[in-house]
Amino acid sequence: MRFVAGATPLWDYLYMDESLGDEPVALFGANLRRFREAYGWSQSELARKMQEAGWPKYSQVAVSRTEEGSRAVRLDEAVSLAKLFNRRLQDLLDPKDVIDAWQRLRILIDDYSHRVSMLRIAVEDLEDYRVFVAVHARILQEEVDAAGGPEKVSETMVKVLSNAELMLSRSTVDIVEGTIKTWREDKEDGELDGEHPEEG
């Protein structure tokens, strides 16, 4: 719902006779429910938050009737409701598709942030193991040197030292970038396979 110059003022839509059942009232109520559910609040919780915001007589029934579209709201009440969600008043009058898209994006952002946190933990863990490998590689190298050099120990020990040296030559950043590069190449190969299926 967009309001333009010359249109009915916003407050006329929000503060009207309850029997009119005008579309903006129903839209406001439906969006109120979507925002409330997105925040995980019950109707009683929303009523309590409104009471704390300066509406001492606000009740769960008021929330329920507003969401049903059977109760119009005053402009100052609508502003208070919008503030609870840290939103603009206009956001509570946006079409359903806009609200649904906002909810989907909000969920995706939360999931993305969670995965970034997991990646950070994985990187920290990888760095810890990098230190462990370096320390134990140094210890083994010292033991091999004390034994008379690579020629005096088994090929297996020499191979382990070589593997450790190879691992330590790549930084964690190199590993992460290499993983991303491989993933992109695999994805591109998959897309090409899908576009040009083999015959036969």
N, C-alpha and C positions, 0 to 999 in steps of 0.2 A: 504494500500500500504506500503510494507516494503522494505527498501533499504539495500542491503548486499554488502559485499566486492566484487569488480569486476563488480558491476552493473553500469548502466549509472548514472553519478553524478546527485545529486538533482537539481543543477542549470540548467542542460541540459533539465530536464523535465519542468522546470518553465519558461525558457527563450528560446522560440522556435518560429519558423515561425507560425503566427496565422492561416494560412491555413491548418496546419497539423491536427488540431482538435484531438490531442492525448488524450488518456484517462486521464492521470494525470491532464491535464489542465481542463477537464470537471469535474473531481473529486474535484479539488481545488475550482472551481467556485461553485459547488453544496454545498460544505462544508462551503464556505464563506457565502452563502445565509442562511444556517442553523444556523450558529453562529450569524449572523446579526439579524435574526428573533428571536432567543433565547434571545438576549439582547433587543429586542423591538425597534431596530433602523430601520429607513427607509434608502433607498439607498442614499438619499440626506444627511441624518445625518452621515452616514458612510463616504461619500465623504468629508464632513466638518471636521470630526475628522481626516481624513488623511491629509487635508490641514493644520490643526493645528499641526500635527505631522511632518511637513516639506515637504509636497507635495502640493505646492501652486496651481498647475494646475489640481489637481485631481478632477474629476467631477462625477456626478451621472451617466452619460453615461458610464464612465469607470467601475463603479461598476456593472452596468447592463450587460455590455458585458462580464465582467469577470465572473459573476455568470452564464451567459448563456453558458460559455465555448467557446465563439467565440473570446476571447482575452486572450493571454498568459500574464503572469506577470513576471517582473524582480525579481531576487532573493531578492534584497534589499527592493523592494515593498512588496513582500510576507512576509518578516520578519516584516515590519512595520504593515502590516495587522494583523499578528499573535499577535503582542504586544498590539494592541488595545483591543484584547479579553483576554489579559493576558494568552495567550496560547503559546505552542511551535509550531514551524513551522510544525513539523510532524503531529500535531493535525489536520491541515487543509488538510492533505493528507490521513487521516484515512478513511476506508470504511464507507459507509452510516450507516450500522448497529451499528458501534461503536459510531458514532455521535448521532444517535437516542437514544441509550442506555444512553449516557451522558446527553442528554436533559431530558429524563425521570427521571433519578436519580436527576438531578438538581431541577426539579419541585417537586419531592418527598421530597427532603431535605428542600426546601422552605416551603412546607406544614407542614413538621414535626416541623420545627422551629416555625412556626406560632402556632401550637398546644401546643408546649412547653410553649410559651408565654401565651396562654390561660390558661394552667394548673397553671402557676405561679400566674396569676391574681386570679384564683379560690382558690388557696391555701391561698393567702393573704386575700381574702374575708372570707374564712372559719376561719382563725385565728382571724379576727376582730369579727366575730360572736361568737367565743369561748370566747373572752373577754367580750362581751355583756352578754352572758349567765352566766358567772362567777359572774359578777357584780350584776346582777338582782337576781341570786340565793342567793347571800350573803344578799342582801336587804330583800328578802322574809324570809330567815332563821332568820334574826334579828327580823322581825315582828312576826314570829311564836314564837320565844323565848319570846318576850315581852308579847305575848298573853297567855303564860303559857305552851308552849310546843306543840308537835304534837297532844296530846290528846285533846287540846282545839280548834283545827281547823278542817276543813273538810278533808275527805280522799282525795279529789281532790287536795288540796294544798300539802298534804304530797306526793301524787303521782308525782306532778310536780317537787317537790324538789328532789325526788328519780330519776326521769328521768334526771334532770339536773346533778345530781351527777354521774349518769352512763355515760352521754355524756362527762363530763369533765374528766372522768377516762381514756378516750382514746385520745391520742394525734393525731394531724393531720397526722403525719407520720403513726400511726397505722391505721387510716382510709384509707389513700391512699394505704398502703400495703394490707389491707383487701379487698379493691375494686379490686386491681390487682389479688389477690388470687382467689376471687370469679369469676372474668372474665375468668381466666385460667381454673378453674374447669368447668365453663359453656361451654367453648370452647371444652375442652376434652370430656365432656359428649355429646356435639353435634357431634363431630367427631366419637365417638363410636356408636352413634345412626345411623350415616350415613353408617358406616361399617357393622353394624349388624341390618338391618331393621327388625322390628317385622313381624312375619308371620301372615297371616289371612287377 
